[in-house]
């Protein structure tokens, strides 16, 4: 399991109420990942989900209709 670390800020999650996990639009590879996990009854951090701090949560949430790689690129290019 991936330890909760905020995306963009790269800070460790201290308080669950300080931010949140956002599920982005699933890419084909993400759907395949889910199918694979189901088959092996595995658990893991979904490749299409990421933790965000309070500061970035709202902005990231606005981009959740995009696949995670595109959304992160936008968030990073806008700076912190
Ligand atoms: Zn942040």
PDB file of the backbone (N, CA, C, O) and the ligand in Angstrom, with CONECT records:
HET     ZN  A 101       1
ATOM      1  N   UNK A   1       0.844  -1.195   0.000  1.00  0.00           N
ATOM      2  CA  UNK A   1       0.000   0.000   0.000  1.00  0.00           C
ATOM      3  C   UNK A   1       0.881   1.247   0.000  1.00  0.00           C
ATOM      4  O   UNK A   1       1.837   1.357   0.768  1.00  0.00           O
ATOM      5  N   UNK A   2       0.545   2.145  -0.847  1.00  0.00           N
ATOM      6  CA  UNK A   2       1.289   3.386  -0.944  1.00  0.00           C
ATOM      7  C   UNK A   2       1.035   4.242   0.295  1.00  0.00           C
ATOM      8  O   UNK A   2      -0.118   4.455   0.670  1.00  0.00           O
ATOM      9  N   UNK A   3       2.092   4.731   0.931  1.00  0.00           N
ATOM     10  CA  UNK A   3       1.844   5.575   2.101  1.00  0.00           C
ATOM     11  C   UNK A   3       1.222   6.885   1.649  1.00  0.00           C
ATOM     12  O   UNK A   3       1.586   7.430   0.607  1.00  0.00           O
ATOM     13  N   UNK A   4       0.286   7.384   2.438  1.00  0.00           N
ATOM     14  CA  UNK A   4      -0.366   8.624   2.019  1.00  0.00           C
ATOM     15  C   UNK A   4       0.591   9.802   2.028  1.00  0.00           C
ATOM     16  O   UNK A   4       0.961  10.311   3.086  1.00  0.00           O
ATOM     17  N   UNK A   5       0.976  10.219   0.868  1.00  0.00           N
ATOM     18  CA  UNK A   5       1.820  11.403   0.715  1.00  0.00           C
ATOM     19  C   UNK A   5       1.105  12.325  -0.253  1.00  0.00           C
ATOM     20  O   UNK A   5       0.630  11.894  -1.304  1.00  0.00           O
ATOM     21  N   UNK A   6       1.033  13.586   0.107  1.00  0.00           N
ATOM     22  CA  UNK A   6       0.339  14.511  -0.765  1.00  0.00           C
ATOM     23  C   UNK A   6       1.047  14.679  -2.081  1.00  0.00           C
ATOM     24  O   UNK A   6       2.262  14.856  -2.163  1.00  0.00           O
ATOM     25  N   UNK A   7       0.244  14.616  -3.085  1.00  0.00           N
ATOM     26  CA  UNK A   7       0.750  14.888  -4.395  1.00  0.00           C
ATOM     27  C   UNK A   7       1.065  16.386  -4.463  1.00  0.00           C
ATOM     28  O   UNK A   7       0.570  17.163  -3.647  1.00  0.00           O
ATOM     29  N   UNK A   8       1.871  16.779  -5.417  1.00  0.00           N
ATOM     30  CA  UNK A   8       2.259  18.177  -5.616  1.00  0.00           C
ATOM     31  C   UNK A   8       3.152  18.663  -4.479  1.00  0.00           C
ATOM     32  O   UNK A   8       4.311  18.997  -4.725  1.00  0.00           O
ATOM     33  N   UNK A   9       2.663  18.714  -3.262  1.00  0.00           N
ATOM     34  CA  UNK A   9       3.446  19.223  -2.136  1.00  0.00           C
ATOM     35  C   UNK A   9       4.499  18.219  -1.690  1.00  0.00           C
ATOM     36  O   UNK A   9       5.540  18.602  -1.156  1.00  0.00           O
ATOM     37  N   UNK A  10       4.230  16.931  -1.910  1.00  0.00           N
ATOM     38  CA  UNK A  10       5.141  15.896  -1.509  1.00  0.00           C
ATOM     39  C   UNK A  10       5.298  15.831   0.006  1.00  0.00           C
ATOM     40  O   UNK A  10       6.349  15.442   0.515  1.00  0.00           O
ATOM     41  N   UNK A  11       4.257  16.211   0.709  1.00  0.00           N
ATOM     42  CA  UNK A  11       4.302  16.154   2.167  1.00  0.00           C
ATOM     43  C   UNK A  11       3.574  14.926   2.667  1.00  0.00           C
ATOM     44  O   UNK A  11       2.615  14.456   2.054  1.00  0.00           O
ATOM     45  N   UNK A  12       4.039  14.421   3.777  1.00  0.00           N
ATOM     46  CA  UNK A  12       3.371  13.260   4.363  1.00  0.00           C
ATOM     47  C   UNK A  12       2.048  13.679   4.983  1.00  0.00           C
ATOM     48  O   UNK A  12       1.912  14.751   5.573  1.00  0.00           O
ATOM     49  N   UNK A  13       1.099  12.802   4.825  1.00  0.00           N
ATOM     50  CA  UNK A  13      -0.232  13.070   5.359  1.00  0.00           C
ATOM     51  C   UNK A  13      -0.201  12.942   6.880  1.00  0.00           C
ATOM     52  O   UNK A  13       0.141  11.891   7.422  1.00  0.00           O
ATOM     53  N   UNK A  14      -0.560  14.023   7.553  1.00  0.00           N
ATOM     54  CA  UNK A  14      -0.549  13.997   9.013  1.00  0.00           C
ATOM     55  C   UNK A  14      -1.946  13.756   9.562  1.00  0.00           C
ATOM     56  O   UNK A  14      -2.147  13.002  10.514  1.00  0.00           O
ATOM     57  N   UNK A  15      -2.883  14.406   8.941  1.00  0.00           N
ATOM     58  CA  UNK A  15      -4.244  14.330   9.431  1.00  0.00           C
ATOM     59  C   UNK A  15      -5.170  14.027   8.258  1.00  0.00           C
ATOM     60  O   UNK A  15      -5.158  14.741   7.255  1.00  0.00           O
ATOM     61  N   UNK A  16      -5.958  12.986   8.379  1.00  0.00           N
ATOM     62  CA  UNK A  16      -6.865  12.606   7.300  1.00  0.00           C
ATOM     63  C   UNK A  16      -7.837  13.726   6.947  1.00  0.00           C
ATOM     64  O   UNK A  16      -8.333  13.782   5.821  1.00  0.00           O
ATOM     65  N   UNK A  17      -8.110  14.607   7.883  1.00  0.00           N
ATOM     66  CA  UNK A  17      -9.054  15.688   7.616  1.00  0.00           C
ATOM     67  C   UNK A  17      -8.384  16.879   6.933  1.00  0.00           C
ATOM     68  O   UNK A  17      -9.026  17.870   6.587  1.00  0.00           O
ATOM     69  N   UNK A  18      -7.101  16.747   6.756  1.00  0.00           N
ATOM     70  CA  UNK A  18      -6.333  17.844   6.175  1.00  0.00           C
ATOM     71  C   UNK A  18      -6.301  17.831   4.657  1.00  0.00           C
ATOM     72  O   UNK A  18      -5.676  18.685   4.029  1.00  0.00           O
ATOM     73  N   UNK A  19      -6.958  16.888   4.097  1.00  0.00           N
ATOM     74  CA  UNK A  19      -6.969  16.782   2.645  1.00  0.00           C
ATOM     75  C   UNK A  19      -7.820  15.602   2.259  1.00  0.00           C
ATOM     76  O   UNK A  19      -8.691  15.183   3.021  1.00  0.00           O
ATOM     77  N   UNK A  20      -7.581  15.070   1.099  1.00  0.00           N
ATOM     78  CA  UNK A  20      -8.395  13.926   0.725  1.00  0.00           C
ATOM     79  C   UNK A  20      -7.870  13.203  -0.494  1.00  0.00           C
ATOM     80  O   UNK A  20      -6.973  13.666  -1.199  1.00  0.00           O
ATOM     81  N   UNK A  21      -8.467  12.054  -0.705  1.00  0.00           N
ATOM     82  CA  UNK A  21      -8.111  11.213  -1.835  1.00  0.00           C
ATOM     83  C   UNK A  21      -9.072  11.532  -2.983  1.00  0.00           C
ATOM     84  O   UNK A  21     -10.287  11.584  -2.795  1.00  0.00           O
ATOM     85  N   UNK A  22      -8.512  11.741  -4.158  1.00  0.00           N
ATOM     86  CA  UNK A  22      -9.349  12.028  -5.321  1.00  0.00           C
ATOM     87  C   UNK A  22      -9.179  10.930  -6.360  1.00  0.00           C
ATOM     88  O   UNK A  22      -8.062  10.569  -6.732  1.00  0.00           O
ATOM     89  N   UNK A  23     -10.299  10.412  -6.814  1.00  0.00           N
ATOM     90  CA  UNK A  23     -10.312   9.435  -7.901  1.00  0.00           C
ATOM     91  C   UNK A  23     -10.451  10.174  -9.222  1.00  0.00           C
ATOM     92  O   UNK A  23     -11.421  10.904  -9.429  1.00  0.00           O
ATOM     93  N   UNK A  24      -9.511   9.994 -10.094  1.00  0.00           N
ATOM     94  CA  UNK A  24      -9.595  10.628 -11.408  1.00  0.00           C
ATOM     95  C   UNK A  24     -10.248   9.683 -12.405  1.00  0.00           C
ATOM     96  O   UNK A  24     -10.537   8.524 -12.108  1.00  0.00           O
ATOM     97  N   UNK A  25     -10.466  10.212 -13.577  1.00  0.00           N
ATOM     98  CA  UNK A  25     -11.049   9.405 -14.651  1.00  0.00           C
ATOM     99  C   UNK A  25     -10.135   8.227 -14.949  1.00  0.00           C
ATOM    100  O   UNK A  25      -8.920   8.379 -15.074  1.00  0.00           O
ATOM    101  N   UNK A  26     -10.735   7.059 -15.059  1.00  0.00           N
ATOM    102  CA  UNK A  26      -9.934   5.862 -15.294  1.00  0.00           C
ATOM    103  C   UNK A  26      -9.508   5.758 -16.748  1.00  0.00           C
ATOM    104  O   UNK A  26     -10.319   5.886 -17.665  1.00  0.00           O
ATOM    105  N   UNK A  27      -8.215   5.522 -16.937  1.00  0.00           N
ATOM    106  CA  UNK A  27      -7.703   5.245 -18.275  1.00  0.00           C
ATOM    107  C   UNK A  27      -7.876   3.759 -18.528  1.00  0.00           C
ATOM    108  O   UNK A  27      -8.235   2.995 -17.632  1.00  0.00           O
ATOM    109  N   UNK A  28      -7.615   3.367 -19.763  1.00  0.00           N
ATOM    110  CA  UNK A  28      -7.724   1.954 -20.108  1.00  0.00           C
ATOM    111  C   UNK A  28      -6.812   1.108 -19.213  1.00  0.00           C
ATOM    112  O   UNK A  28      -7.186   0.022 -18.769  1.00  0.00           O
ATOM    113  N   UNK A  29      -5.610   1.629 -18.962  1.00  0.00           N
ATOM    114  CA  UNK A  29      -4.664   0.892 -18.126  1.00  0.00           C
ATOM    115  C   UNK A  29      -5.161   0.776 -16.677  1.00  0.00           C
ATOM    116  O   UNK A  29      -4.846  -0.187 -15.978  1.00  0.00           O
ATOM    117  N   UNK A  30      -5.943   1.774 -16.239  1.00  0.00           N
ATOM    118  CA  UNK A  30      -6.481   1.736 -14.874  1.00  0.00           C
ATOM    119  C   UNK A  30      -7.586   0.697 -14.749  1.00  0.00           C
ATOM    120  O   UNK A  30      -7.710   0.016 -13.730  1.00  0.00           O
ATOM    121  N   UNK A  31      -8.387   0.590 -15.808  1.00  0.00           N
ATOM    122  CA  UNK A  31      -9.457  -0.412 -15.811  1.00  0.00           C
ATOM    123  C   UNK A  31      -8.843  -1.806 -15.824  1.00  0.00           C
ATOM    124  O   UNK A  31      -9.336  -2.729 -15.176  1.00  0.00           O
ATOM    125  N   UNK A  32      -7.758  -1.935 -16.575  1.00  0.00           N
ATOM    126  CA  UNK A  32      -7.053  -3.223 -16.615  1.00  0.00           C
ATOM    127  C   UNK A  32      -6.433  -3.546 -15.264  1.00  0.00           C
ATOM    128  O   UNK A  32      -6.412  -4.704 -14.847  1.00  0.00           O
ATOM    129  N   UNK A  33      -5.935  -2.541 -14.591  1.00  0.00           N
ATOM    130  CA  UNK A  33      -5.362  -2.715 -13.249  1.00  0.00           C
ATOM    131  C   UNK A  33      -6.432  -3.256 -12.295  1.00  0.00           C
ATOM    132  O   UNK A  33      -6.187  -4.182 -11.522  1.00  0.00           O
ATOM    133  N   UNK A  34      -7.629  -2.651 -12.371  1.00  0.00           N
ATOM    134  CA  UNK A  34      -8.737  -3.088 -11.508  1.00  0.00           C
ATOM    135  C   UNK A  34      -9.122  -4.536 -11.772  1.00  0.00           C
ATOM    136  O   UNK A  34      -9.358  -5.314 -10.847  1.00  0.00           O
ATOM    137  N   UNK A  35      -9.179  -4.878 -13.043  1.00  0.00           N
ATOM    138  CA  UNK A  35      -9.533  -6.255 -13.420  1.00  0.00           C
ATOM    139  C   UNK A  35      -8.489  -7.229 -12.881  1.00  0.00           C
ATOM    140  O   UNK A  35      -8.820  -8.303 -12.378  1.00  0.00           O
ATOM    141  N   UNK A  36      -7.235  -6.836 -12.995  1.00  0.00           N
ATOM    142  CA  UNK A  36      -6.129  -7.658 -12.525  1.00  0.00           C
ATOM    143  C   UNK A  36      -6.218  -7.852 -11.012  1.00  0.00           C
ATOM    144  O   UNK A  36      -6.060  -8.967 -10.514  1.00  0.00           O
ATOM    145  N   UNK A  37      -6.471  -6.768 -10.289  1.00  0.00           N
ATOM    146  CA  UNK A  37      -6.569  -6.835  -8.828  1.00  0.00           C
ATOM    147  C   UNK A  37      -7.723  -7.726  -8.387  1.00  0.00           C
ATOM    148  O   UNK A  37      -7.626  -8.471  -7.412  1.00  0.00           O
ATOM    149  N   UNK A  38      -8.816  -7.625  -9.134  1.00  0.00           N
ATOM    150  CA  UNK A  38      -9.989  -8.436  -8.832  1.00  0.00           C
ATOM    151  C   UNK A  38      -9.660  -9.919  -8.997  1.00  0.00           C
ATOM    152  O   UNK A  38     -10.056 -10.767  -8.197  1.00  0.00           O
ATOM    153  N   UNK A  39      -8.920 -10.191 -10.066  1.00  0.00           N
ATOM    154  CA  UNK A  39      -8.561 -11.573 -10.383  1.00  0.00           C
ATOM    155  C   UNK A  39      -7.648 -12.171  -9.323  1.00  0.00           C
ATOM    156  O   UNK A  39      -7.836 -13.319  -8.920  1.00  0.00           O
ATOM    157  N   UNK A  40      -6.681 -11.420  -8.878  1.00  0.00           N
ATOM    158  CA  UNK A  40      -5.729 -11.945  -7.895  1.00  0.00           C
ATOM    159  C   UNK A  40      -6.161 -11.636  -6.464  1.00  0.00           C
ATOM    160  O   UNK A  40      -5.455 -11.949  -5.506  1.00  0.00           O
ATOM    161  N   UNK A  41      -7.339 -11.013  -6.336  1.00  0.00           N
ATOM    162  CA  UNK A  41      -7.871 -10.586  -5.040  1.00  0.00           C
ATOM    163  C   UNK A  41      -6.860  -9.723  -4.290  1.00  0.00           C
ATOM    164  O   UNK A  41      -6.685  -9.829  -3.076  1.00  0.00           O
ATOM    165  N   UNK A  42      -6.221  -8.889  -5.048  1.00  0.00           N
ATOM    166  CA  UNK A  42      -5.192  -8.039  -4.463  1.00  0.00           C
ATOM    167  C   UNK A  42      -5.740  -6.677  -4.065  1.00  0.00           C
ATOM    168  O   UNK A  42      -6.812  -6.260  -4.505  1.00  0.00           O
ATOM    169  N   UNK A  43      -4.992  -6.012  -3.240  1.00  0.00           N
ATOM    170  CA  UNK A  43      -5.329  -4.642  -2.888  1.00  0.00           C
ATOM    171  C   UNK A  43      -4.100  -3.776  -3.133  1.00  0.00           C
ATOM    172  O   UNK A  43      -2.965  -4.247  -3.056  1.00  0.00           O
ATOM    173  N   UNK A  44      -4.338  -2.546  -3.421  1.00  0.00           N
ATOM    174  CA  UNK A  44      -3.228  -1.643  -3.652  1.00  0.00           C
ATOM    175  C   UNK A  44      -3.743  -0.254  -3.901  1.00  0.00           C
ATOM    176  O   UNK A  44      -4.946  -0.022  -4.023  1.00  0.00           O
ATOM    177  N   UNK A  45      -2.823   0.652  -3.973  1.00  0.00           N
ATOM    178  CA  UNK A  45      -3.215   2.036  -4.245  1.00  0.00           C
ATOM    179  C   UNK A  45      -3.583   2.165  -5.717  1.00  0.00           C
ATOM    180  O   UNK A  45      -2.758   1.883  -6.586  1.00  0.00           O
ATOM    181  N   UNK A  46      -4.804   2.586  -6.007  1.00  0.00           N
ATOM    182  CA  UNK A  46      -5.215   2.689  -7.401  1.00  0.00           C
ATOM    183  C   UNK A  46      -4.346   3.691  -8.158  1.00  0.00           C
ATOM    184  O   UNK A  46      -4.054   4.769  -7.641  1.00  0.00           O
ATOM    185  N   UNK A  47      -3.938   3.348  -9.359  1.00  0.00           N
ATOM    186  CA  UNK A  47      -3.068   4.242 -10.129  1.00  0.00           C
ATOM    187  C   UNK A  47      -3.768   5.526 -10.575  1.00  0.00           C
ATOM    188  O   UNK A  47      -3.124   6.473 -11.025  1.00  0.00           O
ATOM    189  N   UNK A  48      -5.072   5.543 -10.444  1.00  0.00           N
ATOM    190  CA  UNK A  48      -5.830   6.722 -10.894  1.00  0.00           C
ATOM    191  C   UNK A  48      -6.281   7.586  -9.719  1.00  0.00           C
ATOM    192  O   UNK A  48      -7.078   8.506  -9.902  1.00  0.00           O
ATOM    193  N   UNK A  49      -5.781   7.301  -8.517  1.00  0.00           N
ATOM    194  CA  UNK A  49      -6.176   8.073  -7.336  1.00  0.00           C
ATOM    195  C   UNK A  49      -4.940   8.651  -6.658  1.00  0.00           C
ATOM    196  O   UNK A  49      -3.867   8.048  -6.671  1.00  0.00           O
ATOM    197  N   UNK A  50      -5.108   9.812  -6.076  1.00  0.00           N
ATOM    198  CA  UNK A  50      -3.973  10.444  -5.415  1.00  0.00           C
ATOM    199  C   UNK A  50      -4.456  11.300  -4.252  1.00  0.00           C
ATOM    200  O   UNK A  50      -5.575  11.813  -4.256  1.00  0.00           O
ATOM    201  N   UNK A  51      -3.583  11.441  -3.255  1.00  0.00           N
ATOM    202  CA  UNK A  51      -3.898  12.272  -2.091  1.00  0.00           C
ATOM    203  C   UNK A  51      -3.557  13.730  -2.368  1.00  0.00           C
ATOM    204  O   UNK A  51      -2.560  14.042  -3.018  1.00  0.00           O
ATOM    205  N   UNK A  52      -4.388  14.591  -1.871  1.00  0.00           N
ATOM    206  CA  UNK A  52      -4.115  16.017  -2.008  1.00  0.00           C
ATOM    207  C   UNK A  52      -4.341  16.728  -0.682  1.00  0.00           C
ATOM    208  O   UNK A  52      -5.247  16.392   0.081  1.00  0.00           O
ATOM    209  N   UNK A  53      -3.496  17.717  -0.430  1.00  0.00           N
ATOM    210  CA  UNK A  53      -3.656  18.517   0.781  1.00  0.00           C
ATOM    211  C   UNK A  53      -4.834  19.463   0.570  1.00  0.00           C
ATOM    212  O   UNK A  53      -5.381  19.572  -0.528  1.00  0.00           O
ATOM    213  N   UNK A  54      -5.202  20.129   1.630  1.00  0.00           N
ATOM    214  CA  UNK A  54      -6.337  21.045   1.586  1.00  0.00           C
ATOM    215  C   UNK A  54      -6.147  22.108   0.505  1.00  0.00           C
ATOM    216  O   UNK A  54      -7.086  22.499  -0.188  1.00  0.00           O
ATOM    217  N   UNK A  55      -4.916  22.554   0.389  1.00  0.00           N
ATOM    218  CA  UNK A  55      -4.600  23.625  -0.547  1.00  0.00           C
ATOM    219  C   UNK A  55      -4.861  23.211  -1.995  1.00  0.00           C
ATOM    220  O   UNK A  55      -5.311  24.019  -2.808  1.00  0.00           O
ATOM    221  N   UNK A  56      -4.578  21.967  -2.304  1.00  0.00           N
ATOM    222  CA  UNK A  56      -4.704  21.514  -3.685  1.00  0.00           C
ATOM    223  C   UNK A  56      -5.959  20.693  -3.953  1.00  0.00           C
ATOM    224  O   UNK A  56      -6.274  20.383  -5.102  1.00  0.00           O
ATOM    225  N   UNK A  57      -6.662  20.347  -2.902  1.00  0.00           N
ATOM    226  CA  UNK A  57      -7.796  19.447  -3.051  1.00  0.00           C
ATOM    227  C   UNK A  57      -8.878  20.000  -3.986  1.00  0.00           C
ATOM    228  O   UNK A  57      -9.359  19.302  -4.879  1.00  0.00           O
ATOM    229  N   UNK A  58      -9.245  21.245  -3.768  1.00  0.00           N
ATOM    230  CA  UNK A  58     -10.324  21.845  -4.571  1.00  0.00           C
ATOM    231  C   UNK A  58      -9.954  21.910  -6.047  1.00  0.00           C
ATOM    232  O   UNK A  58     -10.749  21.570  -6.924  1.00  0.00           O
ATOM    233  N   UNK A  59      -8.734  22.353  -6.294  1.00  0.00           N
ATOM    234  CA  UNK A  59      -8.262  22.474  -7.677  1.00  0.00           C
ATOM    235  C   UNK A  59      -8.189  21.094  -8.334  1.00  0.00           C
ATOM    236  O   UNK A  59      -8.595  20.920  -9.483  1.00  0.00           O
ATOM    237  N   UNK A  60      -7.677  20.141  -7.606  1.00  0.00           N
ATOM    238  CA  UNK A  60      -7.565  18.787  -8.135  1.00  0.00           C
ATOM    239  C   UNK A  60      -8.950  18.199  -8.394  1.00  0.00           C
ATOM    240  O   UNK A  60      -9.161  17.472  -9.365  1.00  0.00           O
ATOM    241  N   UNK A  61      -9.872  18.523  -7.521  1.00  0.00           N
ATOM    242  CA  UNK A  61     -11.233  18.022  -7.643  1.00  0.00           C
ATOM    243  C   UNK A  61     -11.905  18.538  -8.919  1.00  0.00           C
ATOM    244  O   UNK A  61     -12.726  17.849  -9.526  1.00  0.00           O
ATOM    245  N   UNK A  62     -11.545  19.748  -9.308  1.00  0.00           N
ATOM    246  CA  UNK A  62     -12.093  20.321 -10.543  1.00  0.00           C
ATOM    247  C   UNK A  62     -11.588  19.589 -11.779  1.00  0.00           C
ATOM    248  O   UNK A  62     -12.186  19.677 -12.852  1.00  0.00           O
ATOM    249  N   UNK A  63     -10.485  18.866 -11.621  1.00  0.00           N
ATOM    250  CA  UNK A  63      -9.852  18.199 -12.762  1.00  0.00           C
ATOM    251  C   UNK A  63     -10.087  16.690 -12.749  1.00  0.00           C
ATOM    252  O   UNK A  63      -9.460  15.955 -13.510  1.00  0.00           O
ATOM    253  N   UNK A  64     -10.981  16.237 -11.893  1.00  0.00           N
ATOM    254  CA  UNK A  64     -11.146  14.793 -11.744  1.00  0.00           C
ATOM    255  C   UNK A  64     -11.827  14.123 -12.937  1.00  0.00           C
ATOM    256  O   UNK A  64     -11.871  12.896 -13.034  1.00  0.00           O
ATOM    257  N   UNK A  65     -12.357  14.946 -13.841  1.00  0.00           N
ATOM    258  CA  UNK A  65     -12.939  14.393 -15.066  1.00  0.00           C
ATOM    259  C   UNK A  65     -11.841  14.034 -16.070  1.00  0.00           C
ATOM    260  O   UNK A  65     -12.104  13.420 -17.104  1.00  0.00           O
ATOM    261  N   UNK A  66     -10.594  14.433 -15.744  1.00  0.00           N
ATOM    262  CA  UNK A  66      -9.447  14.127 -16.605  1.00  0.00           C
ATOM    263  C   UNK A  66      -8.711  12.915 -16.053  1.00  0.00           C
ATOM    264  O   UNK A  66      -8.813  12.609 -14.865  1.00  0.00           O
ATOM    265  N   UNK A  67      -7.974  12.230 -16.912  1.00  0.00           N
ATOM    266  CA  UNK A  67      -7.116  11.162 -16.388  1.00  0.00           C
ATOM    267  C   UNK A  67      -6.040  11.770 -15.496  1.00  0.00           C
ATOM    268  O   UNK A  67      -5.657  12.926 -15.679  1.00  0.00           O
ATOM    269  N   UNK A  68      -5.563  11.010 -14.551  1.00  0.00           N
ATOM    270  CA  UNK A  68      -4.663  11.539 -13.522  1.00  0.00           C
ATOM    271  C   UNK A  68      -3.382  12.148 -14.098  1.00  0.00           C
ATOM    272  O   UNK A  68      -2.894  13.153 -13.582  1.00  0.00           O
ATOM    273  N   UNK A  69      -2.835  11.554 -15.159  1.00  0.00           N
ATOM    274  CA  UNK A  69      -1.580  12.096 -15.689  1.00  0.00           C
ATOM    275  C   UNK A  69      -1.779  13.500 -16.272  1.00  0.00           C
ATOM    276  O   UNK A  69      -0.918  14.368 -16.135  1.00  0.00           O
ATOM    277  N   UNK A  70      -2.928  13.705 -16.925  1.00  0.00           N
ATOM    278  CA  UNK A  70      -3.213  15.029 -17.477  1.00  0.00           C
ATOM    279  C   UNK A  70      -3.501  16.034 -16.369  1.00  0.00           C
ATOM    280  O   UNK A  70      -3.038  17.174 -16.416  1.00  0.00           O
ATOM    281  N   UNK A  71      -4.260  15.607 -15.385  1.00  0.00           N
ATOM    282  CA  UNK A  71      -4.629  16.488 -14.284  1.00  0.00           C
ATOM    283  C   UNK A  71      -3.394  16.942 -13.503  1.00  0.00           C
ATOM    284  O   UNK A  71      -3.266  18.113 -13.146  1.00  0.00           O
ATOM    285  N   UNK A  72      -2.492  15.996 -13.248  1.00  0.00           N
ATOM    286  CA  UNK A  72      -1.273  16.336 -12.492  1.00  0.00           C
ATOM    287  C   UNK A  72      -0.399  17.309 -13.268  1.00  0.00           C
ATOM    288  O   UNK A  72       0.220  18.205 -12.694  1.00  0.00           O
ATOM    289  N   UNK A  73      -0.359  17.122 -14.558  1.00  0.00           N
ATOM    290  CA  UNK A  73       0.465  18.002 -15.389  1.00  0.00           C
ATOM    291  C   UNK A  73      -0.065  19.437 -15.274  1.00  0.00           C
ATOM    292  O   UNK A  73       0.710  20.387 -15.163  1.00  0.00           O
ATOM    293  N   UNK A  74      -1.366  19.578 -15.303  1.00  0.00           N
ATOM    294  CA  UNK A  74      -1.970  20.908 -15.191  1.00  0.00           C
ATOM    295  C   UNK A  74      -1.683  21.492 -13.807  1.00  0.00           C
ATOM    296  O   UNK A  74      -1.275  22.647 -13.683  1.00  0.00           O
ATOM    297  N   UNK A  75      -1.897  20.695 -12.789  1.00  0.00           N
ATOM    298  CA  UNK A  75      -1.689  21.166 -11.415  1.00  0.00           C
ATOM    299  C   UNK A  75      -0.237  21.587 -11.178  1.00  0.00           C
ATOM    300  O   UNK A  75       0.027  22.594 -10.522  1.00  0.00           O
ATOM    301  N   UNK A  76       0.685  20.815 -11.714  1.00  0.00           N
ATOM    302  CA  UNK A  76       2.095  21.114 -11.503  1.00  0.00           C
ATOM    303  C   UNK A  76       2.526  22.347 -12.286  1.00  0.00           C
ATOM    304  O   UNK A  76       3.338  23.141 -11.814  1.00  0.00           O
ATOM    305  N   UNK A  77       1.972  22.500 -13.492  1.00  0.00           N
ATOM    306  CA  UNK A  77       2.383  23.641 -14.307  1.00  0.00           C
ATOM    307  C   UNK A  77       1.855  24.951 -13.717  1.00  0.00           C
ATOM    308  O   UNK A  77       2.401  26.025 -13.970  1.00  0.00           O
ATOM    309  N   UNK A  78       0.794  24.841 -12.934  1.00  0.00           N
ATOM    310  CA  UNK A  78       0.254  26.044 -12.312  1.00  0.00           C
ATOM    311  C   UNK A  78       1.002  26.419 -11.036  1.00  0.00           C
ATOM    312  O   UNK A  78       0.787  27.493 -10.474  1.00  0.00           O
ATOM    313  N   UNK A  79       1.866  25.540 -10.590  1.00  0.00           N
ATOM    314  CA  UNK A  79       2.651  25.809  -9.391  1.00  0.00           C
ATOM    315  C   UNK A  79       1.843  25.606  -8.118  1.00  0.00           C
ATOM    316  O   UNK A  79       0.672  25.230  -8.154  1.00  0.00           O
ATOM    317  N   UNK A  80       2.497  25.864  -6.997  1.00  0.00           N
ATOM    318  CA  UNK A  80       1.832  25.580  -5.726  1.00  0.00           C
ATOM    319  C   UNK A  80       1.337  26.860  -5.082  1.00  0.00           C
ATOM    320  O   UNK A  80       0.749  26.821  -4.001  1.00  0.00           O
TER     321      UNK A  80
HETATM  322 ZN    ZN A 101      -0.640  20.317  -1.835  1.00  0.00          ZN
END
